[in-house]
Amino acid sequence: MSIQITAAFDSGNIIVEEINGTSATLSIRKDKDSTFFQWFHFRVSCAVGSNLELHITGLKDSAYPQGWPGYNACVSEDRDFWGRADSSYDENSGTLTVNYTATSNIIWFAYFAPYSMERHHDMIAEIASVEGVTCRTLGHSLEGQPIDCLEMGEGDKQVWLYARQHPGESMAEWWMEGALDMLTDSADPVARLLLQKCRFHIIPNMNPDGSRRGHLRTNHVGTNLNREWHEPSAEKSPEVLCVRNAMDESGVDFAIDVHGDEAIPAVFIAGFEGIPSWTDDMGRKYNAYRDRLATRTPDFQTQLGYPTAPKGKANLSMSTNQLAERFGAIAMTLEMPFKDNRDMPDPEQGWSPERCQLLGAECLATLAEQIDDI
């Protein structure tokens, strides 16, 4: 009996080229109006005990081919616990082969554990019901979905946390869930301290259209939102336009833009070293946060990461650089791996939703230690 494969659901993405028994040849659909592709998410129906062999082809032309060596696909039989399936990448053919023995009739595979739009709306509803929290709709995506912003805290420090400019980086919204759970825990003394000293503006998903469509990096019209911050437009990037307008109203003292990185097997941050208005005091505060976070959690490190831009050469179309230049904010891009964490490997799950959530809380606890200096 042949297996059946579908991706006709929220954030689904796969093209079935051929099925032969329990083996399949697959490819990944490109983002709409874009050449980017890397995210996949699909369901396999099969007999219990089937030895699945799934060949995802054409990956030499994917957005980040360096993301495939050493990568194991995410797999779940209940859409709750996500483990890893044994995978191997052939660089010559550009094919990722995923092997898995089914213990259920239905198995889901994904590039990373998905964070559905339904889960997003459940989280928004739950957090908005907490005393002291308000939910603002800053604007709408090109397909009419709300850009939700959760706000809380009575302090003067304006803190902006935002995620999923790149929708396929679903680990970013798992991080948001952990951060929000911590901030709304009335028994948490760190949360109480932060809410006294800060006003939080939290956007768990800046790209709902791309998220629902199963895109890797772009919105409904193929726009990479994190290259729009210098000049966002209602036609190409209303998601950025409404968020930046809200930031202009409040100001920004501290900001984290949450992402995932395909190739680097580590958690790291990138800063704003190349902005024209860089000062040594801004650099001191940024470096202090980075070093404190490395001390707090062994899941974060400072050895692996991106090269820094030369003086005055920062790309101001990217949000971290734009916010540091525009507001003098201590801003950063937080990157988490699609692969396992090199320094703290977990063969069963690799980098996982659970670790994203824990990291969200640790990032806020680090901010609490430094908030008087921000």
C-alpha positions as CSV (number, residue, x, y, z in Angstrom):
1,M,0.0,0.0,0.0
2,S,1.4,3.4,-1.0
3,I,1.6,6.3,1.5
4,Q,-0.3,9.5,1.0
5,I,1.1,13.0,1.5
6,T,-0.6,16.4,1.9
7,A,0.4,19.9,2.8
8,A,-3.1,21.4,2.5
9,F,-3.2,23.1,5.9
10,D,-1.9,26.1,7.8
11,S,1.8,26.6,7.0
12,G,1.9,23.5,4.8
13,N,4.5,23.3,2.1
14,I,5.5,20.4,-0.1
15,I,5.2,19.3,-3.7
16,V,4.8,15.5,-4.3
17,E,6.8,14.5,-7.3
18,E,6.4,10.7,-7.0
19,I,5.3,8.1,-4.5
20,N,6.5,4.5,-4.7
21,G,5.2,2.4,-1.8
22,T,6.7,3.9,1.3
23,S,9.2,6.0,-0.5
24,A,8.5,9.5,-2.0
25,T,10.3,12.1,-4.0
26,L,9.4,15.6,-2.9
27,S,10.3,19.2,-3.5
28,I,9.6,22.5,-1.7
29,R,7.3,25.2,-3.1
30,K,8.9,28.7,-3.4
31,D,7.5,31.7,-1.5
32,K,4.9,33.4,-3.6
33,D,6.4,36.0,-5.9
34,S,9.9,35.1,-4.6
35,T,12.8,32.8,-5.2
36,F,13.1,31.9,-1.5
37,F,12.4,28.3,-0.4
38,Q,13.5,26.2,2.5
39,W,10.5,25.7,4.8
40,F,8.6,22.5,4.5
41,H,5.6,21.1,6.5
42,F,3.6,18.1,5.4
43,R,1.6,15.1,6.6
44,V,2.2,11.4,5.7
45,S,-0.6,8.8,6.0
46,C,0.7,5.2,6.1
47,A,0.4,1.8,7.8
48,V,1.9,1.5,11.3
49,G,5.4,0.0,11.0
50,S,6.0,1.5,7.6
51,N,9.7,2.4,6.9
52,L,9.4,5.8,5.3
53,E,12.0,7.1,3.0
54,L,11.4,10.7,1.9
55,H,13.7,12.4,-0.6
56,I,13.4,16.2,-0.6
57,T,15.1,17.3,-3.9
58,G,16.4,20.5,-5.5
59,L,17.9,21.9,-2.3
60,K,21.1,23.1,-4.0
61,D,19.0,26.0,-5.2
62,S,17.3,26.6,-1.8
63,A,17.7,29.9,0.1
64,Y,20.4,28.5,2.4
65,P,22.0,25.3,1.1
66,Q,24.5,25.4,4.0
67,G,21.5,24.7,6.3
68,W,21.1,21.1,5.2
69,P,24.4,19.3,6.2
70,G,24.1,18.1,9.7
71,Y,20.3,18.8,9.8
72,N,17.7,16.3,11.0
73,A,14.0,16.9,10.0
74,C,11.5,17.6,12.7
75,V,8.8,14.9,13.2
76,S,5.7,14.5,15.3
77,E,2.9,11.9,15.6
78,D,0.7,14.1,17.8
79,R,1.6,17.6,16.8
80,D,2.6,18.3,20.4
81,F,5.9,16.6,20.9
82,W,8.4,17.2,18.1
83,G,11.4,15.0,17.8
84,R,14.0,14.5,15.0
85,A,14.0,12.0,12.2
86,D,17.3,10.6,11.0
87,S,18.2,12.6,7.9
88,S,21.2,12.8,5.5
89,Y,22.1,15.4,2.9
90,D,23.8,14.6,-0.5
91,E,25.5,17.7,-1.5
92,N,26.1,16.4,-5.1
93,S,22.4,15.9,-5.8
94,G,21.0,18.5,-3.4
95,T,18.8,15.9,-1.8
96,L,17.8,15.5,1.9
97,T,16.7,11.9,2.7
98,V,14.5,11.5,5.7
99,N,14.1,8.0,7.2
100,Y,11.4,7.2,9.8
101,T,9.6,4.1,11.1
102,A,6.0,5.0,11.7
103,T,4.4,4.0,15.0
104,S,1.1,5.9,14.0
105,N,-1.0,6.1,10.9
106,I,-0.3,9.8,10.5
107,I,3.0,11.6,10.8
108,W,3.9,15.2,10.4
109,F,7.3,16.4,9.2
110,A,8.5,20.0,9.2
111,Y,11.6,22.1,8.9
112,F,11.1,23.2,12.5
113,A,8.2,22.6,14.9
114,P,5.4,24.7,13.4
115,Y,3.6,27.5,15.3
116,S,0.2,27.7,13.7
117,M,-2.0,30.8,13.3
118,E,-4.6,29.1,15.4
119,R,-2.1,28.7,18.2
120,H,-1.2,32.3,17.7
121,H,-4.8,33.5,18.2
122,D,-5.2,31.2,21.2
123,M,-2.1,32.8,22.8
124,I,-3.3,36.3,22.0
125,A,-6.6,35.6,23.6
126,E,-5.1,34.0,26.7
127,I,-2.5,36.8,27.3
128,A,-5.0,39.6,26.5
129,S,-7.3,38.3,29.3
130,V,-4.6,38.8,31.9
131,E,-5.1,41.8,34.2
132,G,-2.9,44.7,33.1
133,V,-2.5,43.5,29.5
134,T,-4.0,45.2,26.5
135,C,-4.0,44.0,22.9
136,R,-3.7,46.6,20.1
137,T,-4.2,45.9,16.4
138,L,-1.4,48.0,14.9
139,G,-2.6,47.4,11.4
140,H,-3.3,44.6,9.0
141,S,-1.3,42.4,6.6
142,L,-1.8,42.5,2.9
143,E,-4.3,39.6,3.2
144,G,-6.1,41.4,6.1
145,Q,-4.8,39.5,9.1
146,P,-4.2,41.6,12.2
147,I,-0.8,42.6,13.4
148,D,-1.3,42.0,17.1
149,C,0.7,43.9,19.7
150,L,0.4,42.9,23.4
151,E,1.2,45.7,25.8
152,M,1.8,45.7,29.5
153,G,3.9,47.4,32.2
154,E,3.8,50.7,34.0
155,G,7.4,51.8,33.6
156,D,9.2,54.4,31.5
157,K,11.5,52.1,29.6
158,Q,10.0,51.4,26.2
159,V,10.8,47.7,25.3
160,W,9.8,46.2,22.0
161,L,9.9,42.5,21.3
162,Y,8.9,41.3,17.8
163,A,9.1,38.0,15.9
164,R,8.5,36.1,12.7
165,Q,9.4,38.8,10.2
166,H,10.6,35.7,8.4
167,P,7.6,33.3,8.8
168,G,9.5,30.0,8.4
169,E,11.5,30.8,11.5
170,S,8.8,29.4,13.8
171,M,11.1,29.1,16.7
172,A,10.7,32.8,17.1
173,E,7.1,32.5,18.2
174,W,7.9,29.6,20.5
175,W,10.4,32.1,22.2
176,M,7.6,34.7,22.4
177,E,5.3,32.2,24.1
178,G,8.0,31.6,26.8
179,A,8.6,35.3,27.3
180,L,4.9,36.1,27.6
181,D,4.3,33.2,30.0
182,M,7.0,34.6,32.2
183,L,5.8,38.2,32.1
184,T,2.2,37.3,32.9
185,D,3.2,35.0,35.9
186,S,2.0,37.1,38.9
187,A,4.3,35.0,41.2
188,D,7.5,35.8,39.2
189,P,9.5,38.5,41.0
190,V,11.5,39.2,37.9
191,A,8.4,39.8,35.9
192,R,7.1,42.1,38.6
193,L,10.3,44.1,38.5
194,L,10.2,44.4,34.7
195,L,6.6,45.5,34.7
196,Q,7.4,48.2,37.2
197,K,10.2,49.6,35.2
198,C,9.2,49.0,31.6
199,R,6.4,49.4,29.1
200,F,6.4,46.3,26.9
201,H,5.2,46.2,23.3
202,I,5.2,42.6,22.1
203,I,4.4,41.4,18.6
204,P,4.5,37.6,18.4
205,N,4.0,37.4,14.6
206,M,4.8,40.3,12.2
207,N,4.2,38.1,9.1
208,P,0.9,36.2,9.5
209,D,0.4,35.9,5.7
210,G,3.7,34.2,5.1
211,S,3.2,32.1,8.2
212,R,-0.2,30.7,7.0
213,R,1.1,30.2,3.4
214,G,4.1,28.2,4.5
215,H,6.7,30.7,3.3
216,L,10.3,30.8,4.5
217,R,11.1,34.5,4.3
218,T,8.5,36.7,2.7
219,N,5.0,38.1,2.9
220,H,2.1,37.8,0.5
221,V,3.8,39.7,-2.3
222,G,7.3,38.3,-1.9
223,T,8.7,41.1,0.3
224,N,11.4,40.4,2.9
225,L,10.1,42.5,5.8
226,N,13.5,42.8,7.4
227,R,14.8,44.8,4.4
228,E,12.0,47.4,4.6
229,W,12.6,49.3,7.8
230,H,14.2,52.4,6.1
231,E,11.2,53.0,3.9
232,P,8.2,50.7,4.5
233,S,5.2,51.1,2.2
234,A,1.5,50.2,2.4
235,E,1.8,48.4,-1.0
236,K,4.8,46.1,-0.2
237,S,5.2,46.1,3.6
238,P,2.2,47.4,5.6
239,E,3.3,45.0,8.4
240,V,6.5,47.0,8.9
241,L,4.9,50.4,8.3
242,C,2.3,50.0,11.1
243,V,4.9,48.7,13.5
244,R,7.4,51.4,12.8
245,N,4.7,54.1,13.1
246,A,3.7,52.7,16.6
247,M,7.4,52.7,17.6
248,D,7.6,56.4,16.5
249,E,4.7,57.2,18.8
250,S,6.2,55.4,21.9
251,G,10.0,55.6,21.3
252,V,12.2,52.6,21.7
253,D,14.8,52.1,24.5
254,F,15.4,48.3,24.1
255,A,14.4,45.9,21.3
256,I,14.9,42.3,20.4
257,D,14.0,41.0,16.9
258,V,13.7,37.2,17.2
259,H,14.8,35.0,14.3
260,G,16.2,31.5,13.4
261,D,19.4,30.8,11.5
262,E,19.6,27.9,9.0
263,A,23.3,27.2,9.1
264,I,24.8,28.1,12.4
265,P,24.2,25.4,15.1
266,A,24.1,27.9,18.0
267,V,22.1,30.6,19.7
268,F,23.7,34.1,19.2
269,I,22.8,37.8,18.8
270,A,23.7,40.3,16.2
271,G,24.0,44.0,17.0
272,F,24.2,47.4,15.3
273,E,27.9,48.1,15.2
274,G,28.0,49.8,11.8
275,I,25.3,52.5,12.3
276,P,26.4,56.1,11.6
277,S,25.5,57.3,15.2
278,W,27.3,54.4,17.0
279,T,28.7,55.4,20.4
280,D,31.0,53.5,22.7
281,D,28.3,53.8,25.4
282,M,25.8,52.1,23.2
283,G,28.3,49.4,22.5
284,R,29.0,48.9,26.2
285,K,25.4,48.4,27.0
286,Y,24.9,46.0,24.1
287,N,28.0,44.0,25.0
288,A,27.0,43.9,28.6
289,Y,23.6,42.3,27.7
290,R,25.3,39.8,25.5
291,D,27.8,38.8,28.1
292,R,25.2,38.6,30.9
293,L,23.0,36.3,28.8
294,A,26.0,34.0,28.1
295,T,26.5,33.8,31.9
296,R,22.8,33.1,32.6
297,T,22.2,30.2,30.2
298,P,24.6,27.6,28.6
299,D,22.2,27.5,25.6
300,F,23.6,31.0,24.5
301,Q,27.2,31.6,23.3
302,T,29.3,34.3,21.9
303,Q,31.9,32.5,19.7
304,L,29.7,31.7,16.6
305,G,27.7,34.4,14.9
306,Y,27.6,37.0,12.0
307,P,30.5,39.3,11.1
308,T,30.0,42.9,12.2
309,A,29.5,45.7,9.8
310,P,32.3,48.2,9.3
311,K,31.9,51.7,10.8
312,G,29.1,53.6,9.1
313,K,28.2,50.6,6.8
314,A,25.2,49.1,8.7
315,N,22.2,48.2,6.5
316,L,19.6,50.5,7.8
317,S,16.8,48.6,6.0
318,M,17.2,46.0,8.8
319,S,15.2,46.6,11.9
320,T,17.9,46.3,14.5
321,N,20.1,48.8,12.7
322,Q,17.2,51.1,12.0
323,L,16.0,51.2,15.6
324,A,19.4,51.8,17.0
325,E,20.0,54.6,14.6
326,R,16.4,56.1,14.7
327,F,16.0,55.9,18.5
328,G,19.4,55.3,20.0
329,A,17.9,52.0,21.2
330,I,19.9,49.0,22.5
331,A,18.7,46.7,19.8
332,M,19.6,43.2,18.7
333,T,18.7,40.3,16.5
334,L,18.4,37.1,18.4
335,E,19.1,34.0,16.3
336,M,18.3,30.4,17.2
337,P,19.2,27.2,15.2
338,F,17.1,25.1,13.0
339,K,19.7,22.4,13.7
340,D,20.8,21.2,17.1
341,N,22.7,23.4,19.5
342,R,26.4,22.5,19.0
343,D,27.3,23.2,22.6
344,M,24.3,21.5,24.3
345,P,23.2,18.8,21.9
346,D,19.9,16.9,22.3
347,P,19.8,13.9,19.9
348,E,16.1,13.3,20.5
349,Q,14.8,16.8,19.8
350,G,17.7,19.0,18.7
351,W,16.8,22.7,19.2
352,S,13.2,22.5,20.3
353,P,10.1,24.5,21.2
354,E,10.7,23.9,24.8
355,R,14.2,25.3,24.7
356,C,12.9,28.3,22.8
357,Q,10.4,29.0,25.6
358,L,13.1,28.7,28.3
359,L,15.4,31.0,26.4
360,G,12.6,33.6,26.1
361,A,12.4,33.8,29.9
362,E,16.2,33.9,30.3
363,C,16.4,36.8,27.9
364,L,13.9,38.8,30.0
365,A,15.7,37.9,33.2
366,T,18.9,39.2,31.7
367,L,17.2,42.5,30.8
368,A,16.0,42.8,34.4
369,E,19.5,42.6,35.6
370,Q,20.5,45.5,33.4
371,I,17.3,47.6,33.1
372,D,18.6,50.5,35.1
373,D,21.5,51.0,32.7
374,I,19.4,50.8,29.5
